[in-house]
Structures are given as C-alpha cells and as structure tokens.
Amino acid sequence: MTEPNTTLEQTMMLIVHAGNAKSLAMEAIQAAKQHDFQVADTKLKEADKAILEAHHIQTQMLTSEASGDDMPLSLLLVHSQDHLMTAITFIDLAKEHIELRRELATNRTH
C-alpha cells in the first residue's frame, strides 16, 4: 500500500483502517457467540493488523507535526482520532468478551 501523503489522505485512511478494525472485532464477537473460536481468533488478528495500520498513520502524522510541519486542525481530523480510540477500546473489550465466552464454553464441556 502506498503511503498517504497529505493530511486529508492520512485522515481518511485513519478512519478507514480504524473502522475496518472495529468491524472485524465485531465479526470476531459474532463468531465467538457461535462457538467458532478459530474464526474469532482469525478476525481478532485481522483487527489487530488493521489497527496497526491506523496507528502507523497516526504516528506519521504526529512525527510530522513534531518535526514542525503545520497540521491543520479540522473536525475530520478530530473524527479520525475518535474512530481510532474507539476502535482500540472496542478491540480490547472484544478480546475480553471472546475469552469469557471461551471459558464458559470450556466449563460447559467439563
């Protein structure tokens, strides 16, 4: 994938990757509800990759600003940060939720 080179491109890609990560985490929860923990684990790994992409873009933006490049503040930029933080939190909670379902499923069989 080519690196986004403008603040608007970076902002939009941050939203895309964070949104994808959150959606994948939701798919992982849905798989766990069906006791398909293999799919749940795969979806969580995909969510982690997507959030890593988003975090990479955020790091580029922070590094650029710290280097003295002007970073115009916009509602869209704030929105992208909101998406990122929400996705990170959602993934963390999804992992806990799936682990709880895994423990419950294991206890039922023993």
Contacts in CASP RR format, 6 or more apart in sequence:
PFRMAT RR
TARGET T0000
AUTHOR 0000-0000-0000
METHOD contacts of the structure
MODEL  1
MTEPNTTLEQTMMLIVHAGNAKSLAMEAIQAAKQHDFQVADTKLKEADKA
ILEAHHIQTQMLTSEASGDDMPLSLLLVHSQDHLMTAITFIDLAKEHIEL
RRELATNRTH
1 53 0 8 1.000
3 60 0 8 1.000
4 10 0 8 1.000
4 12 0 8 1.000
4 13 0 8 1.000
4 57 0 8 1.000
7 61 0 8 1.000
7 71 0 8 1.000
7 72 0 8 1.000
7 77 0 8 1.000
8 76 0 8 1.000
10 57 0 8 1.000
10 60 0 8 1.000
10 61 0 8 1.000
11 74 0 8 1.000
11 76 0 8 1.000
11 77 0 8 1.000
11 80 0 8 1.000
12 76 0 8 1.000
12 80 0 8 1.000
13 53 0 8 1.000
13 54 0 8 1.000
13 57 0 8 1.000
14 54 0 8 1.000
14 57 0 8 1.000
14 58 0 8 1.000
14 61 0 8 1.000
14 80 0 8 1.000
14 81 0 8 1.000
14 83 0 8 1.000
14 84 0 8 1.000
15 79 0 8 1.000
15 80 0 8 1.000
15 83 0 8 1.000
17 50 0 8 1.000
17 51 0 8 1.000
17 53 0 8 1.000
17 54 0 8 1.000
17 57 0 8 1.000
18 50 0 8 1.000
18 51 0 8 1.000
18 54 0 8 1.000
18 80 0 8 1.000
18 83 0 8 1.000
18 84 0 8 1.000
18 86 0 8 1.000
18 87 0 8 1.000
19 50 0 8 1.000
19 83 0 8 1.000
19 87 0 8 1.000
20 47 0 8 1.000
20 50 0 8 1.000
21 47 0 8 1.000
21 48 0 8 1.000
21 50 0 8 1.000
21 51 0 8 1.000
21 54 0 8 1.000
21 87 0 8 1.000
21 90 0 8 1.000
21 91 0 8 1.000
22 47 0 8 1.000
22 83 0 8 1.000
22 86 0 8 1.000
22 87 0 8 1.000
22 90 0 8 1.000
22 91 0 8 1.000
24 43 0 8 1.000
24 44 0 8 1.000
24 46 0 8 1.000
24 47 0 8 1.000
24 50 0 8 1.000
25 43 0 8 1.000
25 44 0 8 1.000
25 47 0 8 1.000
25 87 0 8 1.000
25 90 0 8 1.000
25 91 0 8 1.000
25 94 0 8 1.000
26 90 0 8 1.000
26 94 0 8 1.000
27 43 0 8 1.000
28 39 0 8 1.000
28 40 0 8 1.000
28 41 0 8 1.000
28 42 0 8 1.000
28 43 0 8 1.000
28 44 0 8 1.000
28 47 0 8 1.000
28 94 0 8 1.000
28 98 0 8 1.000
29 40 0 8 1.000
29 94 0 8 1.000
29 97 0 8 1.000
29 98 0 8 1.000
31 37 0 8 1.000
31 39 0 8 1.000
31 40 0 8 1.000
31 43 0 8 1.000
32 40 0 8 1.000
32 97 0 8 1.000
32 98 0 8 1.000
32 101 0 8 1.000
32 102 0 8 1.000
33 101 0 8 1.000
35 101 0 8 1.000
35 105 0 8 1.000
37 98 0 8 1.000
37 101 0 8 1.000
37 102 0 8 1.000
37 105 0 8 1.000
40 98 0 8 1.000
41 98 0 8 1.000
44 91 0 8 1.000
44 94 0 8 1.000
44 95 0 8 1.000
44 98 0 8 1.000
47 91 0 8 1.000
47 94 0 8 1.000
48 91 0 8 1.000
51 84 0 8 1.000
51 87 0 8 1.000
51 88 0 8 1.000
51 91 0 8 1.000
54 83 0 8 1.000
54 84 0 8 1.000
54 87 0 8 1.000
55 84 0 8 1.000
58 81 0 8 1.000
58 84 0 8 1.000
61 71 0 8 1.000
64 71 0 8 1.000
65 71 0 8 1.000
71 77 0 8 1.000
END
